[in-house]
Structures are given as structure tokens and as C-alpha cells.
Amino acid sequence: MKLTPTSLKNGRDFFIKGEHSAKLPVVRLTKAILQDFKNVEYGELNFHCGKYFVPYGTNVDILGLYGQNGSGKTAFIDALYIVKQLLRGSKVQDLFSECIAKNKEFARLTFLFELQYEDGRVRKAQYEFCMKAVEVPLDADERIDVSPDYAAMPYSKSKVRIFNETLSMSGPFHGSDQRMNPVIDTTGEESPFGPKSRHKFLIGVDKGNRRALKLEVDKQLASERSQSFIFMTETINDLLSSELYSEYLQVLLELNFYGLNYFFVVNTRSSGLIRLNLALLLHTPKGSFTINTDRPTAMPKNVFDSVAAYIPKVNTVVTQLIPGLTIRLHSIAQPVMPDGSIGQLVEVIATRQKPGASPGDPGGKTEMPLRDESDGVRRMISLLSLLTSAYNDPSFTLAIDEFDAGIFEYIFGEILEIFAESGMGQLIFTAHNLRPLEVISKKYLFFTSTDPKDRYVQLKSIARTNNMRNVYFRQIGSGDEEKVYNETQRKNIVNALREAME
């Protein structure tokens, strides 16, 4: 889709509302670089789609990351969560101020995206930024943060400051093929951003320097709010106010829309709500909703209608993975909501078909609150809506930390094998279960190394007939250059267990 001068002013509303979301180009994350982030001094991951061109809408892209505990897997997922928040113009929660490597002033994160259009055009966008921790007053109001992926963030004495942002682009722009060069660069002294040569495309004629001054104010607001200056709502609205047609701004809007609607990260903190049996995070095309599992949930009628309409679609897949299981919303009452409207007080019920009973037999089913099901069942139900979108939509990126937690090994392997064979979107995961090493291609698999200066590696010299699981185990016990495991000694572990009781 091309924005026109008449539609550009409402361009962001167009993307946020998504009336024409099918026109969004296929967006893929193709490279990620972490520097001084948590325990990663330097780590680079080149996705398969970043190494080899994958034509528009034809293939899935998978990245599975393996390694021992504390070796940098969750660091990668946290970095993805942060860039997702920035792309959508949201605040980076205070907890992530603790992700700066020890004795380092700041961390630097770089992400490369590829955008493929229906007419064959391919553009690339690189977003790079630095983040540091800034102390805040102990009585600050924002000590607890709320977002679609978190119910309540832990207390942190610092907040995140995003700075030195650069958005660079390459490909066909304004009639010529351009190399990767900055379009918005906040690392220098130029106001409101460099390079000046791009101002005519993004700011236009600025009488009295008013728009530039407003953007300077936006930059200060972003710094205080732990947001991206480039992608924050105020900046985008100010750029749209110029009413200029700009292909650079079009890509910026497309990345913002991608972050809002097509990029999801499920990390161990959000999964903790499920493991503690407090809530179920259900992701639908109309938004992400938190449903309590420890008590009934009061929700507005429009939310209830959206969730109730989507549950049958989730059940279509659930009953195939867990034969005989479905879920439903049980309406308990119609409370008055804070805005005065009539809502719904609901509970999620799990229904199981009794072995040998016919589907139409009313006595052939057992029902119980979903909280009485296992962690694995509840987590799978939460993930299914996202997995369905990633399987069917080539622009959808889903990253899951500890994907295998609570999921039966065979089902885990089946899901990944199905994705590899016929999926359309982008799936990123970390895991400890090694079943995927036997069922998906080595081109999709990365491993953490013991070298903090080269944290992410792919194993070399592997024949097509090699069993990756066996190769990985051999690599752990070898002294090869690609050291993927800090060796443990069984005898020392035994002695330590005994000494702990003395």
C-alpha cells in the first residue's frame, strides 16, 4: 500500500485501526545484535531469512535457541520484548533497567527488519538504540507498570532511558535504490534529528521552526518516559502533521503497526501468571485479554463478546492436541462496570469428553474450572491463539521463552515440525527439550556459547544425515572451538550435595 498526500494525515489512525491490514508488507526480523546486555557482551543472531532471500509470503522462518541455564537465552527474549515495546510507542518497564551488563554504562541493541511488498519491492530497516539505567525517587508514582503482557511489574529503583536512536533504511525510496543510511539519527547534535538532508521528506517546510521545536519537546518526553522518540505517538503525529507524502514515513508507520499488531513476545514473567494459576492471557485478533483463573473475571460486554467469539476457534486446535478437551466461558452475573455499563462476570470452564462417550451424550462430559487443569494445558491454551496467527500470517512474529515448559515432548516436536513444513510466519523460541533437534532443520537452530564476546553460534560441519541431538551432546563433551557448555563434574556435584547437609 502507498500512502497518498490526502490519506497521509490519517495514516497512523489507518494503521492502528487496521482496516486494511492485509496491505501491510511482509515484515521479518532478519538480524539481532546484543551488546553489553545482561550476560551478553556481544551476541549476533542472523536469522535464516536474513542469510537467504525468502520470496514474499512463501515460507516460514524459525529460530530455536538452546543452551545451559543462565547462558543468554532469556537475554535474547528480553531484548525482543524491549524492541517490541519501543516499536509500538510504549514505555519500557522499569525492571529492564537491570538488564545493563555489570560495570557497563549502557547496552546497545540493533535489529534489522526486511519489508517485502506485493509488487516485488524489498526494503530493509535497521533500528539501533542504547539504553541505560537512571535512578528515580523512591516515592515515584510509576513504580508498578501495567502492560498487555504483565499484570504487575516488580519494584525497581531505576528506570530505563532510551537514547542514541538511529533508524536506517535501504531499498527503493523516492525513485532511486538507496544503500543503508540513517533516516532519523539522534546520536549527533543536529536538531531535532539528523541527517538534515532527510528533513525535507519528514518535516517539510517548517515556518518559524515550530515543528522542529515540537519534535525537540517530544525527544525530551521520550527520554523521561522510557520510550522511543522515533516511534512514540507524539512524534509520529507531529511528522504526520506536515501532510507530506514520504516513503520513509510510510516504513516508519509500517514498523509501528507491526509492533502493535504482529509482533508478540511471551516471556517467563508473563508465563508466571499461568504457572501461579492467577491468570490466562488470551490473545485474539481484537486484542490481548487477561482472564483470572483464581477467581471470576468482570469484563465489559464488548470484551466478553470478542473473547466468547474467539474461544471456538481456539477449541478447534485444542481438541486436536488434547483429545476431548474444550473450554468455554461460563457467565455468572452481569455486574455494573466502573463506567456505568453492564458487564459480564465470567469463569473459564474446561470440558472433557469421557472415554467411549458419544459427542451428543450430555452425561458423557465432565466439567471443572480451568484452574484445576495442569500448567501445561493452561499454557498451551494461552499460546494457541498466537501460534495460530504465526502459522497462518507471513508477517506475524512470535517469540516464546521456554516454549517447552509443561508441554509433552512429543506434542512439542509435532508443533515445531508442522510449523517447519507448512507454516507462514516467524517463530522464535528457547527451550531445554531437545526433541526439535531431531525434527527441524539445523538452519533454524542456534546455541549459546561459553564466550560472552560471541554468545550465539551455529554448529559447523554437520552432515544432512547427522542427528543434531547427538551432535549437540558430543559438542558439550568436546573441547572444540565452539564451546557450548561450562563443564560440570559429577563427582563435585555429589560432594557438594553431601557437604550441604553437614
C-alpha positions as CSV (number, residue, x, y, z in Angstrom):
1,M,0.0,0.0,0.0
2,K,1.1,3.5,-0.7
3,L,0.1,6.4,1.4
4,T,-1.1,9.4,-0.6
5,P,-1.0,13.1,0.4
6,T,-4.7,13.0,1.2
7,S,-4.6,9.9,3.2
8,L,-1.3,10.6,5.0
9,K,-2.7,12.8,7.7
10,N,-4.9,9.9,8.9
11,G,-2.2,7.4,8.2
12,R,-1.5,6.4,11.7
13,D,-5.2,6.0,12.5
14,F,-5.4,3.8,9.4
15,F,-2.6,1.6,10.7
16,I,-3.7,1.4,14.3
17,K,-7.3,0.6,13.4
18,G,-6.1,-1.9,10.7
19,E,-9.0,-1.6,8.3
20,H,-6.6,-2.5,5.5
21,S,-4.0,-4.6,7.5
22,A,-3.8,-7.1,4.6
23,K,-1.9,-4.4,2.7
24,L,0.9,-4.4,5.3
25,P,4.1,-5.7,3.7
26,V,5.5,-9.0,4.9
27,V,7.8,-7.9,7.8
28,R,10.5,-10.2,9.0
29,L,13.1,-9.8,11.7
30,T,16.4,-10.8,10.0
31,K,19.2,-10.0,12.4
32,A,19.6,-9.1,16.1
33,I,22.7,-7.8,17.8
34,L,23.1,-7.5,21.6
35,Q,26.0,-5.6,23.2
36,D,26.6,-5.4,27.0
37,F,23.1,-6.6,27.6
38,K,22.7,-8.8,30.8
39,N,25.4,-11.5,30.4
40,V,25.9,-10.9,26.7
41,E,29.0,-8.9,26.0
42,Y,28.3,-9.4,22.3
43,G,25.9,-11.7,20.6
44,E,24.7,-11.7,17.0
45,L,21.9,-13.8,15.5
46,N,21.4,-13.9,11.7
47,F,18.1,-15.5,11.0
48,H,17.7,-17.9,8.1
49,C,15.6,-15.3,6.3
50,G,18.4,-12.8,6.9
51,K,21.0,-15.1,5.2
52,Y,18.9,-16.3,2.3
53,F,16.2,-14.4,0.5
54,V,12.7,-15.9,1.1
55,P,10.2,-14.7,-1.5
56,Y,7.1,-12.9,-0.5
57,G,4.7,-15.0,1.6
58,T,6.2,-18.4,0.7
59,N,7.9,-19.7,3.7
60,V,8.1,-19.9,7.5
61,D,11.1,-18.7,9.4
62,I,12.1,-20.4,12.7
63,L,14.8,-19.6,15.2
64,G,15.3,-22.0,18.1
65,L,17.9,-21.1,20.7
66,Y,19.4,-23.7,23.0
67,G,21.9,-23.6,25.8
68,Q,22.5,-24.3,29.5
69,N,20.8,-22.3,32.2
70,G,22.0,-18.6,32.5
71,S,23.8,-18.6,29.2
72,G,21.9,-15.9,27.4
73,K,18.6,-17.4,26.1
74,T,16.3,-15.2,28.1
75,A,18.5,-12.2,27.5
76,F,17.6,-12.6,23.8
77,I,13.9,-12.8,24.5
78,D,14.1,-9.8,26.8
79,A,15.8,-7.8,24.1
80,L,13.0,-8.7,21.7
81,Y,10.4,-7.6,24.3
82,I,12.1,-4.3,24.6
83,V,12.2,-3.6,20.9
84,K,8.6,-4.6,20.6
85,Q,7.6,-2.1,23.2
86,L,9.6,0.6,21.5
87,L,8.2,-0.1,18.1
88,R,4.7,0.2,19.4
89,G,5.5,3.5,21.1
90,S,5.1,2.1,24.6
91,K,7.1,2.5,27.8
92,V,9.9,0.1,28.5
93,Q,9.1,-1.2,32.0
94,D,11.5,-0.2,34.9
95,L,12.5,-3.8,35.6
96,F,14.5,-3.8,32.3
97,S,16.9,-1.1,33.8
98,E,18.5,-4.1,35.5
99,C,19.5,-5.6,32.1
100,I,22.6,-3.4,31.6
101,A,25.7,-5.5,31.9
102,K,27.6,-5.2,35.2
103,N,30.1,-2.3,35.2
104,K,28.8,-1.0,31.8
105,E,27.2,2.4,31.4
106,F,24.7,1.3,28.8
107,A,23.6,-1.5,26.5
108,R,23.3,-1.3,22.7
109,L,20.7,-3.3,20.8
110,T,20.4,-3.5,17.0
111,F,17.6,-5.1,14.9
112,L,17.3,-5.5,11.2
113,F,13.9,-5.9,9.5
114,E,13.0,-6.8,5.9
115,L,9.8,-5.5,4.4
116,Q,8.5,-7.2,1.2
117,Y,5.7,-5.8,-0.8
118,E,3.2,-7.4,-3.1
119,D,4.6,-5.7,-6.1
120,G,8.1,-7.2,-5.5
121,R,9.8,-4.3,-3.8
122,V,12.0,-5.1,-0.9
123,R,13.1,-2.6,1.7
124,K,15.3,-3.0,4.8
125,A,15.1,-1.0,8.0
126,Q,17.7,-1.1,10.8
127,Y,16.7,0.2,14.3
128,E,19.5,0.7,16.7
129,F,19.4,2.3,20.2
130,C,21.1,2.5,23.5
131,M,19.6,2.0,27.0
132,K,20.8,2.8,30.4
133,A,19.5,2.8,34.0
134,V,18.5,6.1,35.6
135,E,17.7,6.3,39.3
136,V,14.3,7.6,40.2
137,P,12.8,8.8,43.6
138,L,11.6,6.0,45.9
139,D,8.2,7.6,46.1
140,A,7.7,7.8,42.3
141,D,4.1,7.0,41.2
142,E,5.1,4.7,38.4
143,R,6.7,2.0,40.5
144,I,4.2,-0.5,39.2
145,D,3.8,-0.8,35.5
146,V,0.9,-2.4,33.6
147,S,1.0,-3.7,30.1
148,P,-0.8,-6.3,28.0
149,D,1.9,-8.8,28.8
150,Y,2.3,-8.1,32.5
151,A,-0.2,-7.8,35.3
152,A,2.2,-6.0,37.7
153,M,5.9,-5.5,37.3
154,P,8.3,-5.9,40.3
155,Y,9.6,-2.9,42.0
156,S,12.8,-1.3,40.6
157,K,14.7,1.6,42.0
158,S,15.7,2.6,38.4
159,K,14.0,3.3,35.1
160,V,15.2,2.8,31.6
161,R,16.4,5.7,29.4
162,I,16.5,5.2,25.7
163,F,19.0,7.3,23.8
164,N,21.1,7.4,20.6
165,E,18.4,6.0,18.4
166,T,19.0,5.5,14.8
167,L,16.5,4.3,12.1
168,S,18.3,3.5,8.9
169,M,16.7,2.2,5.6
170,S,17.8,0.8,2.3
171,G,16.0,-0.2,-0.9
172,P,13.8,1.7,-3.4
173,F,12.8,5.1,-2.0
174,H,11.5,8.1,-3.8
175,G,12.5,6.8,-7.2
176,S,16.0,5.5,-6.5
177,D,17.6,2.5,-5.0
178,Q,19.4,3.5,-1.7
179,R,22.0,1.9,0.4
180,M,21.6,1.5,4.2
181,N,21.8,5.1,5.5
182,P,20.2,6.9,8.5
183,V,16.8,8.5,8.0
184,I,16.4,9.6,11.7
185,D,19.6,9.8,13.8
186,T,19.6,11.2,17.3
187,T,23.2,10.4,18.1
188,G,24.6,13.8,17.0
189,E,23.9,17.5,17.8
190,E,21.6,18.1,14.9
191,S,18.1,19.3,15.9
192,P,15.6,17.7,16.2
193,F,17.5,14.8,14.5
194,G,20.0,14.2,11.7
195,P,20.7,14.0,8.9
196,K,19.5,17.4,7.8
197,S,19.1,16.1,4.2
198,R,16.1,14.0,5.4
199,H,14.2,16.9,6.9
200,K,12.6,17.8,3.6
201,F,11.0,14.4,3.4
202,L,9.9,14.2,7.1
203,I,9.4,17.7,8.4
204,G,8.9,19.7,5.2
205,V,8.6,23.5,5.1
206,D,8.7,24.5,8.8
207,K,7.8,28.1,9.1
208,G,9.1,29.6,12.3
209,N,10.8,26.3,13.1
210,R,7.7,25.3,15.1
211,R,7.6,21.6,14.0
212,A,11.2,21.2,14.8
213,L,10.8,22.7,18.3
214,K,7.8,20.5,18.9
215,L,9.9,17.4,18.0
216,E,12.6,18.6,20.4
217,V,10.0,18.6,23.1
218,D,8.9,15.1,22.0
219,K,12.5,13.9,22.4
220,Q,12.7,15.1,26.0
221,L,9.3,13.5,26.8
222,A,10.5,10.2,25.3
223,S,13.7,10.3,27.4
224,E,11.7,10.8,30.6
225,R,9.0,8.2,29.8
226,S,11.4,5.4,28.8
227,Q,10.0,5.5,25.3
228,S,11.4,5.7,21.8
229,F,11.5,9.2,20.4
230,I,11.2,7.8,16.8
231,F,8.1,5.6,17.4
232,M,6.3,7.5,20.2
233,T,2.7,8.7,19.4
234,E,3.6,12.4,19.7
235,T,6.5,12.1,17.3
236,I,4.5,10.2,14.7
237,N,1.6,12.6,14.9
238,D,3.9,15.6,14.5
239,L,5.5,14.0,11.4
240,L,2.1,13.3,10.0
241,S,1.1,16.9,10.6
242,S,3.4,18.0,7.7
243,E,0.9,16.4,5.3
244,L,3.9,15.4,3.1
245,Y,3.9,12.1,1.3
246,S,7.1,10.3,2.4
247,E,8.1,6.7,1.8
248,Y,10.4,6.9,4.8
249,L,7.5,7.8,7.0
250,Q,5.5,5.0,5.4
251,V,8.1,2.5,6.5
252,L,8.1,4.0,10.0
253,L,4.3,3.6,10.2
254,E,4.6,0.0,8.9
255,L,7.1,-0.9,11.6
256,N,4.9,0.8,14.3
257,F,1.9,-1.1,13.1
258,Y,3.9,-4.3,13.0
259,G,4.9,-3.7,16.6
260,L,1.3,-3.0,17.7
261,N,-0.4,-5.9,16.0
262,Y,2.0,-8.5,14.5
263,F,4.9,-8.8,17.0
264,F,4.3,-10.8,20.2
265,V,6.8,-11.9,22.9
266,V,5.8,-14.4,25.6
267,N,8.5,-14.5,28.3
268,T,8.9,-16.2,31.6
269,R,7.4,-13.3,33.6
270,S,4.1,-13.4,31.7
271,S,4.1,-17.2,31.8
272,G,4.5,-16.9,35.6
273,L,0.9,-15.8,35.8
274,I,-0.2,-19.1,34.3
275,R,2.2,-21.2,36.5
276,L,1.0,-19.4,39.6
277,N,-2.6,-20.2,38.5
278,L,-3.5,-16.5,38.6
279,A,-4.5,-15.6,35.1
280,L,-4.8,-16.8,31.5
281,L,-3.5,-14.4,28.8
282,L,-5.8,-14.9,25.8
283,H,-4.6,-13.3,22.6
284,T,-7.3,-12.6,20.0
285,P,-7.3,-10.6,16.7
286,K,-9.0,-7.8,18.6
287,G,-6.5,-7.6,21.4
288,S,-4.9,-9.4,24.4
289,F,-7.1,-10.1,27.4
290,T,-6.2,-11.2,30.9
291,I,-8.7,-13.7,32.4
292,N,-8.4,-14.6,36.0
293,T,-8.2,-18.2,36.9
294,D,-8.1,-17.9,40.7
295,R,-11.4,-16.0,40.7
296,P,-14.2,-14.9,38.4
297,T,-13.4,-12.1,35.9
298,A,-15.5,-9.0,35.4
299,M,-15.2,-7.7,31.8
300,P,-17.1,-5.2,29.6
301,K,-19.6,-6.6,27.2
302,N,-17.6,-5.8,24.1
303,V,-14.6,-7.7,25.6
304,F,-16.8,-10.6,26.6
305,D,-18.2,-10.8,23.0
306,S,-14.7,-10.8,21.5
307,V,-13.4,-13.5,23.8
308,A,-16.5,-15.6,23.5
309,A,-16.4,-15.4,19.7
310,Y,-12.8,-16.5,19.6
311,I,-12.9,-19.4,22.0
312,P,-14.5,-21.8,19.5
313,K,-11.5,-21.1,17.2
314,V,-9.1,-22.0,20.0
315,N,-11.1,-25.1,20.7
316,T,-10.7,-26.3,17.1
317,V,-7.0,-26.7,17.8
318,V,-7.1,-27.6,21.5
319,T,-9.2,-30.7,20.9
320,Q,-6.7,-32.0,18.3
321,L,-3.7,-31.5,20.6
322,I,-5.5,-32.7,23.8
323,P,-8.3,-35.1,22.5
324,G,-11.6,-34.5,24.2
325,L,-10.7,-31.1,25.8
326,T,-12.6,-27.8,25.1
327,I,-13.1,-24.6,27.1
328,R,-16.0,-22.2,27.4
329,L,-16.9,-19.0,29.2
330,H,-19.4,-19.5,32.0
331,S,-21.4,-16.3,32.7
332,I,-22.1,-15.9,36.4
333,A,-23.6,-12.5,36.7
334,Q,-24.0,-9.1,35.0
335,P,-22.2,-6.6,37.2
336,V,-22.2,-2.8,36.8
337,M,-18.8,-1.7,35.4
338,P,-16.9,1.4,36.6
339,D,-18.2,3.4,33.6
340,G,-21.8,2.5,34.4
341,S,-22.3,-0.1,31.7
342,I,-23.5,-3.6,32.2
343,G,-20.6,-6.2,32.0
344,Q,-20.2,-9.9,32.4
345,L,-18.7,-11.8,35.4
346,V,-17.3,-15.0,33.9
347,E,-15.3,-18.1,34.7
348,V,-13.4,-20.3,32.3
349,I,-14.6,-23.9,32.3
350,A,-12.7,-26.9,30.9
351,T,-14.8,-29.6,29.5
352,R,-13.5,-33.1,28.8
353,Q,-15.2,-35.9,26.8
354,K,-15.4,-39.1,28.8
355,P,-13.6,-42.0,27.1
356,G,-16.1,-44.0,24.9
357,A,-18.9,-41.5,25.3
358,S,-20.6,-40.2,22.2
359,P,-20.4,-36.4,21.5
360,G,-24.1,-35.9,21.9
361,D,-24.4,-37.7,25.2
362,P,-25.0,-35.0,27.9
363,G,-23.7,-37.3,30.6
364,G,-20.6,-38.1,28.6
365,K,-18.7,-34.9,29.7
366,T,-17.0,-33.7,32.8
367,E,-16.5,-30.1,33.6
368,M,-14.2,-28.2,36.0
369,P,-12.8,-24.7,36.4
370,L,-9.8,-24.3,34.1
371,R,-7.6,-23.6,37.2
372,D,-7.9,-27.3,38.0
373,E,-6.2,-28.3,34.8
374,S,-2.4,-28.6,34.6
375,D,0.0,-25.8,34.0
376,G,0.8,-27.3,30.6
377,V,-2.8,-27.3,29.5
378,R,-3.4,-23.7,30.6
379,R,-0.2,-22.5,29.0
380,M,-1.0,-24.3,25.7
381,I,-4.5,-22.7,25.6
382,S,-2.9,-19.3,26.2
383,L,-0.4,-19.8,23.4
384,L,-2.7,-21.3,20.8
385,S,-4.2,-18.1,19.5
386,L,-0.7,-16.7,18.9
387,L,0.5,-19.9,17.4
388,T,-2.4,-19.9,15.0
389,S,-1.6,-16.4,13.9
390,A,2.1,-17.2,13.4
391,Y,1.2,-20.3,11.5
392,N,-1.1,-18.5,9.0
393,D,0.2,-15.0,8.7
394,P,3.6,-14.3,7.0
395,S,4.0,-11.0,8.8
396,F,3.4,-12.4,12.3
397,T,6.4,-12.7,14.6
398,L,6.0,-14.8,17.8
399,A,8.8,-15.2,20.3
400,I,8.4,-17.6,23.2
401,D,10.8,-18.2,26.1
402,E,10.9,-21.8,27.4
403,F,8.4,-22.9,24.8
404,D,8.6,-26.5,26.0
405,A,7.7,-25.7,29.7
406,G,4.9,-28.0,30.7
407,I,4.3,-29.4,27.2
408,F,4.7,-33.1,26.4
409,E,7.8,-33.7,24.4
410,Y,6.1,-35.4,21.5
411,I,3.5,-32.7,21.1
412,F,6.2,-30.0,21.3
413,G,8.1,-31.7,18.5
414,E,4.9,-32.2,16.4
415,I,4.1,-28.4,16.7
416,L,7.5,-27.4,15.5
417,E,7.6,-30.0,12.7
418,I,4.2,-28.8,11.4
419,F,5.5,-25.2,11.5
420,A,8.6,-26.1,9.6
421,E,6.7,-28.0,7.0
422,S,3.8,-25.6,6.3
423,G,3.8,-22.5,8.5
424,M,3.8,-19.0,7.1
425,G,5.0,-16.6,9.8
426,Q,8.1,-16.2,12.0
427,L,8.5,-18.3,15.2
428,I,11.3,-17.7,17.7
429,F,11.7,-19.9,20.8
430,T,14.1,-21.0,23.5
431,A,13.8,-24.5,25.0
432,H,15.6,-27.1,27.0
433,N,13.8,-30.1,25.5
434,L,16.0,-31.4,22.7
435,R,13.2,-33.1,20.6
436,P,13.3,-30.2,18.0
437,L,16.9,-31.0,17.2
438,E,15.6,-34.2,15.7
439,V,12.7,-32.8,13.7
440,I,13.6,-29.4,12.3
441,S,16.4,-28.3,10.0
442,K,19.8,-27.2,11.5
443,K,19.5,-23.9,9.6
444,Y,16.9,-22.9,12.2
445,L,19.0,-23.8,15.3
446,F,21.3,-21.6,17.4
447,F,23.2,-22.4,20.6
448,T,24.6,-20.3,23.3
449,S,28.4,-20.5,23.8
450,T,30.5,-20.0,26.8
451,D,32.2,-17.0,25.3
452,P,30.4,-13.8,26.3
453,K,32.0,-12.0,23.3
454,D,30.5,-14.4,20.9
455,R,27.4,-15.6,22.7
456,Y,25.3,-17.1,19.9
457,V,26.6,-19.7,17.5
458,Q,25.5,-22.3,15.0
459,L,27.3,-25.7,15.0
460,K,29.5,-26.3,12.0
461,S,30.4,-29.2,9.8
462,I,27.1,-31.1,10.3
463,A,26.1,-33.5,7.5
464,R,22.5,-33.7,6.4
465,T,22.2,-37.2,7.9
466,N,23.5,-36.2,11.3
467,N,21.2,-36.3,14.3
468,M,21.5,-32.8,15.7
469,R,20.6,-34.1,19.2
470,N,23.6,-36.4,19.2
471,V,25.9,-33.8,17.7
472,Y,24.9,-31.3,20.4
473,F,25.6,-33.8,23.2
474,R,29.0,-34.7,21.6
475,Q,29.8,-30.9,21.4
476,I,29.0,-30.5,25.1
477,G,31.7,-33.1,26.0
478,S,34.3,-32.0,23.5
479,G,37.0,-29.4,23.7
480,D,36.2,-27.9,20.3
481,E,36.4,-24.2,19.4
482,E,32.7,-23.8,19.6
483,K,32.4,-24.5,23.4
484,V,28.7,-24.6,24.2
485,Y,28.7,-25.8,27.8
486,N,30.6,-24.8,31.0
487,E,31.6,-28.3,32.1
488,T,30.2,-29.7,35.3
489,Q,31.9,-32.5,37.3
490,R,29.6,-35.2,38.6
491,K,31.9,-36.0,41.5
492,N,32.0,-32.4,42.6
493,I,28.2,-32.2,42.5
494,V,27.9,-35.3,44.7
495,N,30.4,-33.9,47.2
496,A,28.6,-30.5,47.3
497,L,25.2,-32.2,48.0
498,R,26.7,-34.1,50.9
499,E,28.6,-31.1,52.3
500,A,25.4,-29.0,52.2
501,M,23.9,-31.3,54.9
502,E,26.9,-31.3,57.2
